Amino acid sequence: MNYISRLQADLAATQSSLAAKERAIQEFRIHLDGEKFKGLEEDGSRKDWIATKDVLAWLTLIWEAA
């Protein structure tokens, strides 16, 4: 494979990976905008808290998106 063809293949692979990561980020934003994180609990506490473990899981999903 010549140099230009290799660069084009690398570019296509990188763009595909970037698109997958963008989709994963959009899914995370939709998740964060869901009812789970809106309003107040019955005891009056805020519902906009998210566990660090959940954020780390989403970051891993985004990182590994291909």
PDB file of N, CA, C and O in Angstrom:
ATOM      1  N   MET A   1       0.859  -1.180   0.000  1.00  0.00           N
ATOM      2  CA  MET A   1       0.000   0.000   0.000  1.00  0.00           C
ATOM      3  C   MET A   1       0.895   1.229   0.000  1.00  0.00           C
ATOM      4  O   MET A   1       1.845   1.322   0.777  1.00  0.00           O
ATOM      5  N   ASN A   2       0.580   2.169  -0.879  1.00  0.00           N
ATOM      6  CA  ASN A   2       1.433   3.350  -0.921  1.00  0.00           C
ATOM      7  C   ASN A   2       1.113   4.297   0.240  1.00  0.00           C
ATOM      8  O   ASN A   2       0.134   4.119   0.965  1.00  0.00           O
ATOM      9  N   TYR A   3       1.949   5.278   0.385  1.00  0.00           N
ATOM     10  CA  TYR A   3       1.882   6.200   1.511  1.00  0.00           C
ATOM     11  C   TYR A   3       0.551   6.946   1.566  1.00  0.00           C
ATOM     12  O   TYR A   3      -0.049   7.043   2.637  1.00  0.00           O
ATOM     13  N   ILE A   4       0.078   7.473   0.445  1.00  0.00           N
ATOM     14  CA  ILE A   4      -1.166   8.241   0.409  1.00  0.00           C
ATOM     15  C   ILE A   4      -2.349   7.343   0.773  1.00  0.00           C
ATOM     16  O   ILE A   4      -3.217   7.751   1.544  1.00  0.00           O
ATOM     17  N   SER A   5      -2.390   6.144   0.235  1.00  0.00           N
ATOM     18  CA  SER A   5      -3.475   5.207   0.555  1.00  0.00           C
ATOM     19  C   SER A   5      -3.481   4.878   2.038  1.00  0.00           C
ATOM     20  O   SER A   5      -4.541   4.781   2.656  1.00  0.00           O
ATOM     21  N   ARG A   6      -2.304   4.708   2.599  1.00  0.00           N
ATOM     22  CA  ARG A   6      -2.197   4.407   4.030  1.00  0.00           C
ATOM     23  C   ARG A   6      -2.716   5.579   4.866  1.00  0.00           C
ATOM     24  O   ARG A   6      -3.445   5.375   5.837  1.00  0.00           O
ATOM     25  N   LEU A   7      -2.346   6.790   4.493  1.00  0.00           N
ATOM     26  CA  LEU A   7      -2.819   7.968   5.211  1.00  0.00           C
ATOM     27  C   LEU A   7      -4.340   8.100   5.101  1.00  0.00           C
ATOM     28  O   LEU A   7      -5.004   8.452   6.077  1.00  0.00           O
ATOM     29  N   GLN A   8      -4.892   7.821   3.922  1.00  0.00           N
ATOM     30  CA  GLN A   8      -6.341   7.892   3.745  1.00  0.00           C
ATOM     31  C   GLN A   8      -7.051   6.848   4.601  1.00  0.00           C
ATOM     32  O   GLN A   8      -8.099   7.126   5.185  1.00  0.00           O
ATOM     33  N   ALA A   9      -6.483   5.656   4.674  1.00  0.00           N
ATOM     34  CA  ALA A   9      -7.066   4.598   5.513  1.00  0.00           C
ATOM     35  C   ALA A   9      -6.994   4.986   6.988  1.00  0.00           C
ATOM     36  O   ALA A   9      -7.954   4.785   7.731  1.00  0.00           O
ATOM     37  N   ASP A  10      -5.869   5.536   7.410  1.00  0.00           N
ATOM     38  CA  ASP A  10      -5.719   5.984   8.800  1.00  0.00           C
ATOM     39  C   ASP A  10      -6.724   7.092   9.123  1.00  0.00           C
ATOM     40  O   ASP A  10      -7.331   7.093  10.194  1.00  0.00           O
ATOM     41  N   LEU A  11      -6.891   8.024   8.199  1.00  0.00           N
ATOM     42  CA  LEU A  11      -7.840   9.118   8.392  1.00  0.00           C
ATOM     43  C   LEU A  11      -9.263   8.584   8.525  1.00  0.00           C
ATOM     44  O   LEU A  11     -10.008   9.013   9.406  1.00  0.00           O
ATOM     45  N   ALA A  12      -9.637   7.662   7.667  1.00  0.00           N
ATOM     46  CA  ALA A  12     -10.981   7.086   7.720  1.00  0.00           C
ATOM     47  C   ALA A  12     -11.211   6.362   9.042  1.00  0.00           C
ATOM     48  O   ALA A  12     -12.286   6.481   9.632  1.00  0.00           O
ATOM     49  N   ALA A  13     -10.214   5.614   9.515  1.00  0.00           N
ATOM     50  CA  ALA A  13     -10.333   4.902  10.788  1.00  0.00           C
ATOM     51  C   ALA A  13     -10.450   5.882  11.948  1.00  0.00           C
ATOM     52  O   ALA A  13     -11.244   5.667  12.865  1.00  0.00           O
ATOM     53  N   THR A  14      -9.675   6.943  11.915  1.00  0.00           N
ATOM     54  CA  THR A  14      -9.717   7.954  12.972  1.00  0.00           C
ATOM     55  C   THR A  14     -11.055   8.679  12.978  1.00  0.00           C
ATOM     56  O   THR A  14     -11.617   8.928  14.044  1.00  0.00           O
ATOM     57  N   GLN A  15     -11.566   9.016  11.816  1.00  0.00           N
ATOM     58  CA  GLN A  15     -12.863   9.690  11.736  1.00  0.00           C
ATOM     59  C   GLN A  15     -13.983   8.787  12.236  1.00  0.00           C
ATOM     60  O   GLN A  15     -14.914   9.254  12.893  1.00  0.00           O
ATOM     61  N   SER A  16     -13.899   7.508  11.930  1.00  0.00           N
ATOM     62  CA  SER A  16     -14.900   6.556  12.392  1.00  0.00           C
ATOM     63  C   SER A  16     -14.873   6.443  13.917  1.00  0.00           C
ATOM     64  O   SER A  16     -15.918   6.427  14.566  1.00  0.00           O
ATOM     65  N   SER A  17     -13.678   6.366  14.474  1.00  0.00           N
ATOM     66  CA  SER A  17     -13.524   6.282  15.925  1.00  0.00           C
ATOM     67  C   SER A  17     -14.048   7.551  16.598  1.00  0.00           C
ATOM     68  O   SER A  17     -14.721   7.481  17.627  1.00  0.00           O
ATOM     69  N   LEU A  18     -13.741   8.696  16.019  1.00  0.00           N
ATOM     70  CA  LEU A  18     -14.212   9.966  16.565  1.00  0.00           C
ATOM     71  C   LEU A  18     -15.735  10.041  16.532  1.00  0.00           C
ATOM     72  O   LEU A  18     -16.349  10.515  17.488  1.00  0.00           O
ATOM     73  N   ALA A  19     -16.345   9.585  15.456  1.00  0.00           N
ATOM     74  CA  ALA A  19     -17.804   9.597  15.350  1.00  0.00           C
ATOM     75  C   ALA A  19     -18.426   8.704  16.421  1.00  0.00           C
ATOM     76  O   ALA A  19     -19.451   9.060  17.002  1.00  0.00           O
ATOM     77  N   ALA A  20     -17.818   7.551  16.687  1.00  0.00           N
ATOM     78  CA  ALA A  20     -18.321   6.651  17.729  1.00  0.00           C
ATOM     79  C   ALA A  20     -18.217   7.303  19.101  1.00  0.00           C
ATOM     80  O   ALA A  20     -19.127   7.182  19.922  1.00  0.00           O
ATOM     81  N   LYS A  21     -17.118   7.989  19.347  1.00  0.00           N
ATOM     82  CA  LYS A  21     -16.941   8.681  20.630  1.00  0.00           C
ATOM     83  C   LYS A  21     -17.956   9.818  20.770  1.00  0.00           C
ATOM     84  O   LYS A  21     -18.489  10.045  21.856  1.00  0.00           O
ATOM     85  N   GLU A  22     -18.221  10.528  19.677  1.00  0.00           N
ATOM     86  CA  GLU A  22     -19.218  11.600  19.718  1.00  0.00           C
ATOM     87  C   GLU A  22     -20.607  11.039  20.019  1.00  0.00           C
ATOM     88  O   GLU A  22     -21.376  11.657  20.755  1.00  0.00           O
ATOM     89  N   ARG A  23     -20.934   9.873  19.455  1.00  0.00           N
ATOM     90  CA  ARG A  23     -22.227   9.243  19.746  1.00  0.00           C
ATOM     91  C   ARG A  23     -22.309   8.844  21.222  1.00  0.00           C
ATOM     92  O   ARG A  23     -23.349   9.024  21.856  1.00  0.00           O
ATOM     93  N   ALA A  24     -21.223   8.308  21.765  1.00  0.00           N
ATOM     94  CA  ALA A  24     -21.202   7.912  23.178  1.00  0.00           C
ATOM     95  C   ALA A  24     -21.352   9.133  24.088  1.00  0.00           C
ATOM     96  O   ALA A  24     -22.047   9.070  25.102  1.00  0.00           O
ATOM     97  N   ILE A  25     -20.712  10.223  23.732  1.00  0.00           N
ATOM     98  CA  ILE A  25     -20.847  11.459  24.515  1.00  0.00           C
ATOM     99  C   ILE A  25     -22.282  11.962  24.461  1.00  0.00           C
ATOM    100  O   ILE A  25     -22.824  12.410  25.472  1.00  0.00           O
ATOM    101  N   GLN A  26     -22.903  11.890  23.280  1.00  0.00           N
ATOM    102  CA  GLN A  26     -24.297  12.319  23.153  1.00  0.00           C
ATOM    103  C   GLN A  26     -25.206  11.444  24.017  1.00  0.00           C
ATOM    104  O   GLN A  26     -26.130  11.959  24.646  1.00  0.00           O
ATOM    105  N   GLU A  27     -24.962  10.135  24.058  1.00  0.00           N
ATOM    106  CA  GLU A  27     -25.738   9.241  24.914  1.00  0.00           C
ATOM    107  C   GLU A  27     -25.582   9.628  26.385  1.00  0.00           C
ATOM    108  O   GLU A  27     -26.553   9.605  27.141  1.00  0.00           O
ATOM    109  N   PHE A  28     -24.371   9.981  26.786  1.00  0.00           N
ATOM    110  CA  PHE A  28     -24.117  10.394  28.166  1.00  0.00           C
ATOM    111  C   PHE A  28     -24.879  11.684  28.483  1.00  0.00           C
ATOM    112  O   PHE A  28     -25.456  11.821  29.562  1.00  0.00           O
ATOM    113  N   ARG A  29     -24.876  12.616  27.550  1.00  0.00           N
ATOM    114  CA  ARG A  29     -25.613  13.873  27.761  1.00  0.00           C
ATOM    115  C   ARG A  29     -27.110  13.607  27.901  1.00  0.00           C
ATOM    116  O   ARG A  29     -27.773  14.213  28.742  1.00  0.00           O
ATOM    117  N   ILE A  30     -27.639  12.710  27.086  1.00  0.00           N
ATOM    118  CA  ILE A  30     -29.059  12.348  27.185  1.00  0.00           C
ATOM    119  C   ILE A  30     -29.337  11.721  28.552  1.00  0.00           C
ATOM    120  O   ILE A  30     -30.343  12.021  29.193  1.00  0.00           O
ATOM    121  N   HIS A  31     -28.429  10.845  28.983  1.00  0.00           N
ATOM    122  CA  HIS A  31     -28.561  10.217  30.297  1.00  0.00           C
ATOM    123  C   HIS A  31     -28.601  11.274  31.402  1.00  0.00           C
ATOM    124  O   HIS A  31     -29.449  11.216  32.293  1.00  0.00           O
ATOM    125  N   LEU A  32     -27.688  12.231  31.340  1.00  0.00           N
ATOM    126  CA  LEU A  32     -27.625  13.277  32.360  1.00  0.00           C
ATOM    127  C   LEU A  32     -28.836  14.197  32.325  1.00  0.00           C
ATOM    128  O   LEU A  32     -29.192  14.788  33.344  1.00  0.00           O
ATOM    129  N   ASP A  33     -29.468  14.327  31.170  1.00  0.00           N
ATOM    130  CA  ASP A  33     -30.634  15.196  31.026  1.00  0.00           C
ATOM    131  C   ASP A  33     -31.932  14.466  31.385  1.00  0.00           C
ATOM    132  O   ASP A  33     -33.010  15.056  31.314  1.00  0.00           O
ATOM    133  N   GLY A  34     -31.838  13.201  31.766  1.00  0.00           N
ATOM    134  CA  GLY A  34     -33.019  12.402  32.077  1.00  0.00           C
ATOM    135  C   GLY A  34     -33.673  12.783  33.399  1.00  0.00           C
ATOM    136  O   GLY A  34     -33.125  13.542  34.198  1.00  0.00           O
ATOM    137  N   GLU A  35     -34.848  12.236  33.595  1.00  0.00           N
ATOM    138  CA  GLU A  35     -35.638  12.516  34.801  1.00  0.00           C
ATOM    139  C   GLU A  35     -34.922  12.115  36.096  1.00  0.00           C
ATOM    140  O   GLU A  35     -35.185  12.676  37.160  1.00  0.00           O
ATOM    141  N   LYS A  36     -34.023  11.145  35.992  1.00  0.00           N
ATOM    142  CA  LYS A  36     -33.311  10.663  37.186  1.00  0.00           C
ATOM    143  C   LYS A  36     -32.591  11.802  37.917  1.00  0.00           C
ATOM    144  O   LYS A  36     -32.416  11.751  39.134  1.00  0.00           O
ATOM    145  N   PHE A  37     -32.181  12.820  37.174  1.00  0.00           N
ATOM    146  CA  PHE A  37     -31.370  13.888  37.751  1.00  0.00           C
ATOM    147  C   PHE A  37     -32.104  15.227  37.832  1.00  0.00           C
ATOM    148  O   PHE A  37     -31.463  16.269  37.971  1.00  0.00           O
ATOM    149  N   LYS A  38     -33.415  15.215  37.750  1.00  0.00           N
ATOM    150  CA  LYS A  38     -34.172  16.472  37.785  1.00  0.00           C
ATOM    151  C   LYS A  38     -35.058  16.536  39.022  1.00  0.00           C
ATOM    152  O   LYS A  38     -35.574  15.524  39.498  1.00  0.00           O
ATOM    153  N   GLY A  39     -35.216  17.733  39.518  1.00  0.00           N
ATOM    154  CA  GLY A  39     -36.142  17.950  40.622  1.00  0.00           C
ATOM    155  C   GLY A  39     -35.560  17.630  41.982  1.00  0.00           C
ATOM    156  O   GLY A  39     -34.350  17.684  42.205  1.00  0.00           O
ATOM    157  N   LEU A  40     -36.484  17.288  42.896  1.00  0.00           N
ATOM    158  CA  LEU A  40     -36.103  17.013  44.279  1.00  0.00           C
ATOM    159  C   LEU A  40     -36.622  15.636  44.691  1.00  0.00           C
ATOM    160  O   LEU A  40     -37.633  15.153  44.181  1.00  0.00           O
ATOM    161  N   GLU A  41     -35.902  15.022  45.624  1.00  0.00           N
ATOM    162  CA  GLU A  41     -36.343  13.764  46.218  1.00  0.00           C
ATOM    163  C   GLU A  41     -37.520  14.053  47.151  1.00  0.00           C
ATOM    164  O   GLU A  41     -37.817  15.213  47.435  1.00  0.00           O
ATOM    165  N   GLU A  42     -38.179  13.016  47.622  1.00  0.00           N
ATOM    166  CA  GLU A  42     -39.310  13.197  48.545  1.00  0.00           C
ATOM    167  C   GLU A  42     -38.898  13.902  49.828  1.00  0.00           C
ATOM    168  O   GLU A  42     -39.698  14.613  50.436  1.00  0.00           O
ATOM    169  N   ASP A  43     -37.643  13.704  50.242  1.00  0.00           N
ATOM    170  CA  ASP A  43     -37.177  14.346  51.467  1.00  0.00           C
ATOM    171  C   ASP A  43     -36.680  15.776  51.230  1.00  0.00           C
ATOM    172  O   ASP A  43     -36.201  16.426  52.159  1.00  0.00           O
ATOM    173  N   GLY A  44     -36.793  16.266  49.993  1.00  0.00           N
ATOM    174  CA  GLY A  44     -36.384  17.628  49.675  1.00  0.00           C
ATOM    175  C   GLY A  44     -34.954  17.756  49.182  1.00  0.00           C
ATOM    176  O   GLY A  44     -34.535  18.848  48.796  1.00  0.00           O
ATOM    177  N   SER A  45     -34.199  16.676  49.185  1.00  0.00           N
ATOM    178  CA  SER A  45     -32.817  16.751  48.707  1.00  0.00           C
ATOM    179  C   SER A  45     -32.784  16.784  47.172  1.00  0.00           C
ATOM    180  O   SER A  45     -33.721  16.346  46.504  1.00  0.00           O
ATOM    181  N   ARG A  46     -31.699  17.307  46.646  1.00  0.00           N
ATOM    182  CA  ARG A  46     -31.542  17.435  45.198  1.00  0.00           C
ATOM    183  C   ARG A  46     -31.398  16.068  44.542  1.00  0.00           C
ATOM    184  O   ARG A  46     -30.900  15.120  45.150  1.00  0.00           O
ATOM    185  N   LYS A  47     -31.844  15.983  43.287  1.00  0.00           N
ATOM    186  CA  LYS A  47     -31.718  14.737  42.528  1.00  0.00           C
ATOM    187  C   LYS A  47     -30.622  14.819  41.468  1.00  0.00           C
ATOM    188  O   LYS A  47     -30.500  13.917  40.639  1.00  0.00           O
ATOM    189  N   ASP A  48     -29.831  15.879  41.481  1.00  0.00           N
ATOM    190  CA  ASP A  48     -28.852  16.044  40.411  1.00  0.00           C
ATOM    191  C   ASP A  48     -27.476  15.468  40.742  1.00  0.00           C
ATOM    192  O   ASP A  48     -26.479  15.865  40.138  1.00  0.00           O
ATOM    193  N   TRP A  49     -27.413  14.550  41.682  1.00  0.00           N
ATOM    194  CA  TRP A  49     -26.157  13.910  42.047  1.00  0.00           C
ATOM    195  C   TRP A  49     -25.914  12.707  41.143  1.00  0.00           C
ATOM    196  O   TRP A  49     -26.860  12.030  40.740  1.00  0.00           O
ATOM    197  N   ILE A  50     -24.653  12.441  40.825  1.00  0.00           N
ATOM    198  CA  ILE A  50     -24.296  11.259  40.048  1.00  0.00           C
ATOM    199  C   ILE A  50     -23.075  10.623  40.713  1.00  0.00           C
ATOM    200  O   ILE A  50     -22.147  11.313  41.135  1.00  0.00           O
ATOM    201  N   ALA A  51     -23.099   9.313  40.793  1.00  0.00           N
ATOM    202  CA  ALA A  51     -22.007   8.590  41.446  1.00  0.00           C
ATOM    203  C   ALA A  51     -20.733   8.650  40.601  1.00  0.00           C
ATOM    204  O   ALA A  51     -20.779   8.546  39.376  1.00  0.00           O
ATOM    205  N   THR A  52     -19.617   8.817  41.268  1.00  0.00           N
ATOM    206  CA  THR A  52     -18.325   8.840  40.593  1.00  0.00           C
ATOM    207  C   THR A  52     -18.122   7.557  39.797  1.00  0.00           C
ATOM    208  O   THR A  52     -17.581   7.591  38.691  1.00  0.00           O
ATOM    209  N   LYS A  53     -18.549   6.440  40.345  1.00  0.00           N
ATOM    210  CA  LYS A  53     -18.420   5.154  39.658  1.00  0.00           C
ATOM    211  C   LYS A  53     -19.164   5.174  38.318  1.00  0.00           C
ATOM    212  O   LYS A  53     -18.675   4.636  37.325  1.00  0.00           O
ATOM    213  N   ASP A  54     -20.336   5.791  38.295  1.00  0.00           N
ATOM    214  CA  ASP A  54     -21.093   5.900  37.045  1.00  0.00           C
ATOM    215  C   ASP A  54     -20.374   6.779  36.023  1.00  0.00           C
ATOM    216  O   ASP A  54     -20.328   6.447  34.838  1.00  0.00           O
ATOM    217  N   VAL A  55     -19.824   7.883  36.473  1.00  0.00           N
ATOM    218  CA  VAL A  55     -19.084   8.774  35.571  1.00  0.00           C
ATOM    219  C   VAL A  55     -17.866   8.043  35.012  1.00  0.00           C
ATOM    220  O   VAL A  55     -17.587   8.131  33.816  1.00  0.00           O
ATOM    221  N   LEU A  56     -17.152   7.335  35.853  1.00  0.00           N
ATOM    222  CA  LEU A  56     -15.978   6.589  35.380  1.00  0.00           C
ATOM    223  C   LEU A  56     -16.377   5.516  34.369  1.00  0.00           C
ATOM    224  O   LEU A  56     -15.660   5.281  33.397  1.00  0.00           O
ATOM    225  N   ALA A  57     -17.504   4.874  34.593  1.00  0.00           N
ATOM    226  CA  ALA A  57     -17.992   3.868  33.640  1.00  0.00           C
ATOM    227  C   ALA A  57     -18.318   4.518  32.295  1.00  0.00           C
ATOM    228  O   ALA A  57     -17.976   3.977  31.243  1.00  0.00           O
ATOM    229  N   TRP A  58     -18.979   5.678  32.329  1.00  0.00           N
ATOM    230  CA  TRP A  58     -19.280   6.380  31.083  1.00  0.00           C
ATOM    231  C   TRP A  58     -18.004   6.828  30.379  1.00  0.00           C
ATOM    232  O   TRP A  58     -17.907   6.724  29.156  1.00  0.00           O
ATOM    233  N   LEU A  59     -17.030   7.322  31.127  1.00  0.00           N
ATOM    234  CA  LEU A  59     -15.771   7.744  30.519  1.00  0.00           C
ATOM    235  C   LEU A  59     -15.051   6.569  29.865  1.00  0.00           C
ATOM    236  O   LEU A  59     -14.459   6.712  28.795  1.00  0.00           O
ATOM    237  N   THR A  60     -15.105   5.417  30.508  1.00  0.00           N
ATOM    238  CA  THR A  60     -14.509   4.217  29.923  1.00  0.00           C
ATOM    239  C   THR A  60     -15.230   3.844  28.637  1.00  0.00           C
ATOM    240  O   THR A  60     -14.596   3.505  27.638  1.00  0.00           O
ATOM    241  N   LEU A  61     -16.556   3.907  28.663  1.00  0.00           N
ATOM    242  CA  LEU A  61     -17.345   3.610  27.462  1.00  0.00           C
ATOM    243  C   LEU A  61     -16.983   4.556  26.321  1.00  0.00           C
ATOM    244  O   LEU A  61     -16.839   4.128  25.176  1.00  0.00           O
ATOM    245  N   ILE A  62     -16.838   5.826  26.631  1.00  0.00           N
ATOM    246  CA  ILE A  62     -16.470   6.819  25.608  1.00  0.00           C
ATOM    247  C   ILE A  62     -15.065   6.544  25.084  1.00  0.00           C
ATOM    248  O   ILE A  62     -14.832   6.582  23.876  1.00  0.00           O
ATOM    249  N   TRP A  63     -14.138   6.271  25.980  1.00  0.00           N
ATOM    250  CA  TRP A  63     -12.753   6.019  25.594  1.00  0.00           C
ATOM    251  C   TRP A  63     -12.645   4.804  24.685  1.00  0.00           C
ATOM    252  O   TRP A  63     -11.859   4.804  23.737  1.00  0.00           O
ATOM    253  N   GLU A  64     -13.430   3.765  24.969  1.00  0.00           N
ATOM    254  CA  GLU A  64     -13.342   2.517  24.227  1.00  0.00           C
ATOM    255  C   GLU A  64     -14.226   2.494  22.979  1.00  0.00           C
ATOM    256  O   GLU A  64     -14.173   1.541  22.201  1.00  0.00           O
ATOM    257  N   ALA A  65     -15.036   3.533  22.784  1.00  0.00           N
ATOM    258  CA  ALA A  65     -15.920   3.567  21.613  1.00  0.00           C
ATOM    259  C   ALA A  65     -15.082   3.541  20.341  1.00  0.00           C
ATOM    260  O   ALA A  65     -14.089   4.256  20.208  1.00  0.00           O
ATOM    261  N   ALA A  66     -15.512   2.697  19.415  1.00  0.00           N
ATOM    262  CA  ALA A  66     -14.746   2.588  18.170  1.00  0.00           C
ATOM    263  C   ALA A  66     -15.652   2.559  16.965  1.00  0.00           C
ATOM    264  O   ALA A  66     -15.173   2.470  15.834  1.00  0.00           O
TER     265      ALA A  66
END
